[in-house]
Amino acid sequence: MSREVVEKSSEIKVSIDRLTVVADYPSDRLDHDMREWMRKPFVQDISDGIQVVDERNCYFDDFGNRHAPVAPEQVAFIHSPKFLRDKLRIDFNPNHGLDSEGGQWVLQLIAKLQNKHFSRCDIAFDIFNEPTAQDYQVYRFGTGKQIIMGPDGKMQTTYYGSMKSGQQIRQYNKKIEQQARHGKLVNVDSWWRVELQLRGNKIADYPSLVRKMLEEFYIPEYKNLPTIREKAMILALITDPTIYGDAPDRTRQRWRKLLKETPKDNRLSVAMAKKFVENFQRLEYELQSIMNRFNVAANEDDTINL
């Protein structure tokens, strides 16, 4: 979490949230090395790989205030993809936890790896004190949606698309996540985060790609439709998208047409796209700096792919 105090005015911040580096690593050595890495105090076994954690905020928040014990924060996730032989994949946030003991070890590991390249870059939008943020959704027919509800029955996290699609979007209540770790936040009425997964694209194409992804992130203003029937149809799509999948083809075509013609409130997504364009040079510089620092390769056309 940022150490600066955020004013209660609406604000959007954009940052590189996560990077994935893929590099050569002999499969016959990996099991042995993983066991050796597990001996380190900041390395834990998780799922089909290991995670590097930062325990500095387990008992104190970013401002030095003591709180109840919480789980350590993940700095990096390391594993060998099943579909790739002799490869190692490292997921990490370049702006979080790398100054910890485990983070420094991750940086040293990346520096030693051979034939490195990026395979994924996640861009995060932090939306502060904007009450409409929770009402925005991605409306993209044919794209799966997974909604996780909180104890209060309200949407807490939504995933749009699959990990394999290369354009997954995650929308979640960052304030709840941070309060669970650090207690009450100062001067933040609401804090939502939208993460865009960018995979297999040229860095120079990011502005147009982000803008295109955000074009489908809006609030349908169904109350402005002329008939009660049309209002009910769009409201049904908003509240229970699975209805669309159960409908006959002709009905789905009619719903798609109606949703496309429905007035939209997209002021927030337009502001997000504008903020990304304004910050693109800074983000590009950060990404290129990481590539240069660790000798991470890209193709000649600056394509980040796997």
Residue pairs with C-beta under 8 A, 6 or more apart in sequence:
1 62
1 178
1 181
1 182
2 62
3 62
3 63
5 186
5 187
6 128
6 129
6 187
6 188
7 187
8 129
8 187
8 188
8 189
9 129
10 127
10 128
10 129
10 130
11 127
11 128
11 129
12 125
12 126
12 127
12 128
12 130
12 271
12 272
12 275
13 125
13 126
13 128
13 275
14 123
14 124
14 125
14 126
14 272
14 275
14 276
14 279
14 283
15 95
15 123
15 124
15 126
15 283
16 93
16 94
16 95
16 121
16 122
16 123
16 124
16 283
16 286
16 287
17 93
17 122
17 123
17 124
17 195
18 91
18 92
18 93
18 120
18 121
18 122
18 195
19 91
19 92
19 93
19 94
19 118
19 120
19 121
19 122
19 287
19 290
20 89
20 90
20 91
20 118
20 119
20 120
20 121
21 89
21 90
21 92
21 110
21 113
21 116
21 117
21 118
21 119
21 294
21 296
22 81
22 84
22 87
22 88
22 89
22 116
22 117
22 118
22 119
22 306
23 87
23 88
23 90
23 110
23 113
23 114
23 115
23 116
23 117
24 86
24 87
24 88
24 113
24 114
24 115
25 80
25 86
25 87
25 88
25 113
26 86
27 80
27 85
27 86
30 80
30 88
34 50
37 43
37 50
37 78
38 44
38 45
38 50
40 102
40 105
41 101
42 52
42 53
42 54
42 55
42 75
42 100
42 101
42 102
42 105
43 50
43 51
43 52
43 53
43 102
44 50
44 51
44 52
44 53
46 77
47 79
48 79
48 82
49 77
49 78
49 79
49 80
50 77
50 78
50 79
51 74
51 75
51 76
51 77
51 78
52 74
52 75
52 76
52 77
52 78
52 102
52 103
52 105
52 106
53 72
53 73
53 74
53 75
53 102
54 72
54 73
54 74
54 75
54 97
54 100
54 102
54 103
55 72
56 100
57 70
57 72
57 73
57 181
57 182
58 69
58 70
58 71
58 72
59 66
59 67
59 69
60 66
60 67
61 67
61 181
61 182
61 183
62 182
65 183
67 182
67 183
70 180
70 181
73 96
73 97
73 181
74 97
75 92
75 93
75 96
75 97
75 98
75 100
75 102
75 103
75 106
76 90
76 91
76 92
76 97
76 102
76 103
76 106
77 90
77 91
77 92
78 88
78 89
78 90
78 91
78 109
79 88
79 89
80 87
80 88
80 89
81 87
81 89
88 113
89 119
90 106
90 109
90 110
91 120
92 98
92 106
94 286
94 290
97 103
98 104
98 106
98 107
107 294
110 116
110 294
110 296
111 294
111 295
115 297
116 294
116 295
116 296
116 297
117 296
117 297
117 298
117 304
117 305
117 306
118 291
118 296
118 298
118 304
119 199
119 200
119 304
119 305
119 306
120 197
120 198
120 199
120 304
120 306
121 198
121 199
121 287
121 304
122 195
122 196
122 197
122 198
123 195
123 196
123 198
123 206
123 210
123 276
123 283
124 193
124 194
124 195
124 196
125 193
125 194
125 195
125 196
125 272
125 275
125 276
126 174
126 191
126 192
126 193
127 133
127 190
127 191
127 192
127 193
127 194
127 268
127 272
128 188
128 190
128 191
129 188
129 189
129 190
129 191
130 190
130 192
130 268
131 189
131 190
132 219
132 265
132 267
132 268
133 190
133 192
133 268
134 154
134 155
134 173
134 190
134 192
135 219
136 171
136 217
136 218
136 219
136 268
136 269
137 158
137 171
137 217
137 218
137 219
137 238
138 145
138 160
138 169
138 171
138 216
138 217
139 216
139 218
139 220
139 237
139 259
140 160
140 161
140 216
141 244
141 252
141 256
143 160
143 161
143 165
144 160
144 161
144 162
145 158
145 159
145 160
145 241
146 158
146 159
147 155
147 157
147 158
148 155
148 156
148 157
148 158
149 155
149 156
150 156
150 173
150 176
155 173
156 172
156 173
156 176
157 170
157 171
157 172
157 173
158 170
158 171
158 172
159 168
159 169
159 170
160 168
160 169
160 170
160 171
161 167
161 168
161 169
162 168
163 197
166 197
166 198
166 199
166 200
167 196
167 197
167 198
167 199
167 213
168 197
169 194
169 195
169 196
169 197
169 213
169 217
170 193
170 194
170 195
170 197
171 192
171 193
171 194
171 195
172 192
172 193
173 191
173 192
174 191
174 192
174 193
175 185
175 188
175 190
175 191
175 192
178 185
178 191
179 185
185 191
194 217
194 272
196 210
196 213
198 206
198 209
198 210
198 304
199 304
199 305
199 306
200 303
200 304
200 305
200 306
201 209
201 303
201 304
201 305
202 301
202 302
202 303
202 304
203 284
203 287
203 288
203 298
203 302
203 304
204 302
206 276
206 280
206 283
206 284
207 276
207 277
207 280
210 273
210 276
211 273
211 276
211 277
214 269
214 270
214 272
214 273
215 266
215 269
217 266
217 268
217 269
217 272
218 264
218 265
218 266
218 269
219 264
219 265
219 266
220 234
220 237
220 238
220 259
220 262
220 263
220 264
221 262
221 263
221 264
221 265
222 230
222 231
222 234
222 235
222 238
222 262
223 231
224 262
224 263
225 231
225 234
225 258
225 262
230 258
233 255
233 258
234 258
234 259
234 262
236 243
237 243
237 244
237 255
237 259
244 252
244 255
247 255
276 283
290 296
291 297
291 298
298 304
299 305
